Amino acid sequence: MSDDPIQSLYVHVPFCAHKCEYCAFYSKLPTNDLVGRYVDALIREMEMIAEDCAAQTIFFGGGTPSLLSLKQWRKILGAMKRLGLDGADEWTVECNPATVSTDKAMLLRDAGVNRISMGVQSLDESLLDRLGRIHSRKQVFKSYEILRSAGFENINLDLMFGIPGQDHDIWERTLTEAINLSPEHLSSYEVIYEEDTPLFEQLKAGQFEVDEDLVETMYERLVELAESNGYRQYEVANFASHNGNLGEDDNPDKACRHNINYWRGASFHGLGPSATGYVRGKRSKNWANTQLYCDLIEQGKRAFDFNEELSPLARAGETAAFGLRMNRGWRFDEFDAATGFDLRHEWAPEMEELCDRGLGLQTANGFRLSTRGHRLADAAGSSFLRIDPNP
Ligand code: SF4
């Protein structure tokens, strides 16, 4: 395994102004003291990994990174410059439309951030309310304009479908309005009912039902509208614009390189409370507790909840599952080069079963999920996982 510095960096900002009804990510309401402590701890954690990081891609996610103040951002960006962690080819910051300002957008752009991922979810006021989002549809358009004026030429819009109360027309309107803004990238996720979220409790209590057929047609419409408007789907939930002339296996120009890195099983450092990392076959997760995270980092320790080494086979199984989320799936030679395993040997029964069910497609050179298989990618991928006998 190469000793070269790791080329991807994820930073988790664990604060949100309000908890959305469906959200299972680790985030808390901010208090001034805790945000200040977090910023200092994050910088110390950056110092711990700086020598082993030559980031080509950086992603600030959350939580709500755009919630940090100008002063807090200046501190973080200054430290990244000092540590040589700036200057990535692709540097994304997630933004909530309610927390974008011209000053913040310009500060980020000037520091080298060149991609924004904006959590829109819906452009229907009543659904935004239903989801517990803090922003209005008006703020989406305003923030988008601010980001463009600040010089961002690569913007992703996050949308959701399958929201309780969302019918086909509402979804079509949101999709069309989002596409009319001409973002370079669209991510669109089906609502997932995660335990410990208010939406899950409402579903369990019978307050609404999930119409699987409706959700499936919403997904089909998403793929259709995105493709007919010049986007290329390259992953289950991700679409990007391109300059044409794409081969079947090519990723579109504006595909998110940071996420592709995850799906191809490459290494990345993960910083901040609850962040996962994957470095040379070792998978780690920081404590999902900002106080504890700060305590440990302040004592000069890493803040790992766990740090485990996977067996080569378990690692290859995860890589297979993640990679199948991408439209290109795996070419057999590519998978072999990435993991040292041959998909055709270890996973022949799983591939055969998926093909029999119409969820997978095997050719002489590789294996991929079918369009139907994409909607069931999590279940399909999980059959490729291999449990370590001696974890
Ligand atoms: S803004 Fe994002 S991270 Fe924060 S609560 Fe909502 S979905 Fe979760």
Residues whose N, C-alpha, C, O or C-beta is under 5 A from the ligand:
A	BS01	SF4	C16 H18 K19 C20 C23 F25 S27 G62 G63
